[in-house]
Amino acid sequence: MTTCSLLRYGKFLVSTETDLGLLYTKPDVRLCSADDSRAWDDYVVSHPHGSVYHLFAWKRIIESAYGHKAYYLIARKYDKNAGKDKITGILPLFYLKNFIFGKSLVSLPYIDYAGILSNDRASSAELLSRAIETAQELGVDNFEMRHPASIPMIEIDSLGSINCRYSVNTHKVRMLLPLPESASTLMESFKSKLRSQIGKPKKIGLHSSIGGIELLDDFYEVMLVNMRDLGSPIHSKNFFRNILRELKDYARLCIVYKNNTRLAGGLTFGFKEKLSNPWASSLRKHQSLCPNMLLYWSMLEFACSSGCTVFDFGRSSPGEGSYKFKEQWGAVPEQLCWHSVGFNESLPRSSAADKEKFGLAVTFWKRLPVFSTRFLGPMIRKHISL
């Protein structure tokens, strides 16, 4: 834990980095509008660390599903050679407010990472300064930016004059599997036990289907039961519908069936030669049929056939069951860094720490009938940023 102070108005040493002839002066940072959406996405696609979670569509997805206020910050600098401004950084933020969960500013809620994306340290610093200023104006209890460790991050405690406290939470990793050129080569790389587990559901008549929004009902019904069994409130169906509509070029659903009975389902995003799987569920009462094994194999097979070079199994806590499950496929951990900033004498609160408070609530939730969690779940889930 480090006590630090943060820069307010960008009075930092100008970076010596250069990019496409940009004249590096203090960047202009402002809230972006819908008119900026195309330029925003072009920047995300062109940036080496741009992810599907940085796309402008998430602003529409979350605002429409839950009504949270978005603060999408965009940094621009004047390009002397081009004779015009160019985007040099972005930071998507959402403001969550609830009398139980408090007030927080997060980049981004509900997903593994987003955070600052920039060309240089100067733009990162100014984006961070504006975000800190916004957090203070809103009076939030916690400001959190979620970054993969591969994203270069400015040194927070090297900046200037706003007193705060911060921590970097490294409790989660994302599990990444490098993919060969073909699914058959991938299958051959697996141990015999894993190949047998993948083959079992096919032998007893299970099959998978990959598609779009037409599979939403089946996906959601599996998620609904599984999340109740895990003791966790489910996202609204409208949240997933928005994803499939707004990100229709990237999002696909995979459902495993036995005859017409849905047994497992997963949501994937294909972006920049990577297929990511942030949400997946299977029904416990059909565990003996191994639908989960066929689900993940089907997603991996789809990734290979789509030309992807990496499969992202999503976040896990080292040592837990989901971590070990993903590890058996050959996935390797990559650290996630969630930067939490607080503005009072107490330590900054991490969203991970919040989870520990709800042990009793988890036990209670598992006992609720599914039809109750269908309606109550989204009302609660919208306020939980994890």
Beta strands, then each sheet from edge to edge (+ up, - down):
strand 1: 2-6
strand 2: 28-31
strand 3: 69-79
strand 4: 84-98
strand 5: 102-107
strand 6: 117-118
strand 7: 142-148
strand 8: 162-169
strand 9: 173-178
strand 10: 206-211
strand 11: 251-258
strand 12: 261-271
strand 13: 274-282
strand 14: 310-316
strand 15: 332-342
sheet 1: 1+ 8- 15+ 7- 5- 4+ 3- 2+
sheet 2: 1+ 8- 15+ 9- 14+ 13+ 12- 11+ 10-
sheet 3: 1+ 8- 15+ 7- 5- 4+ 6-
end
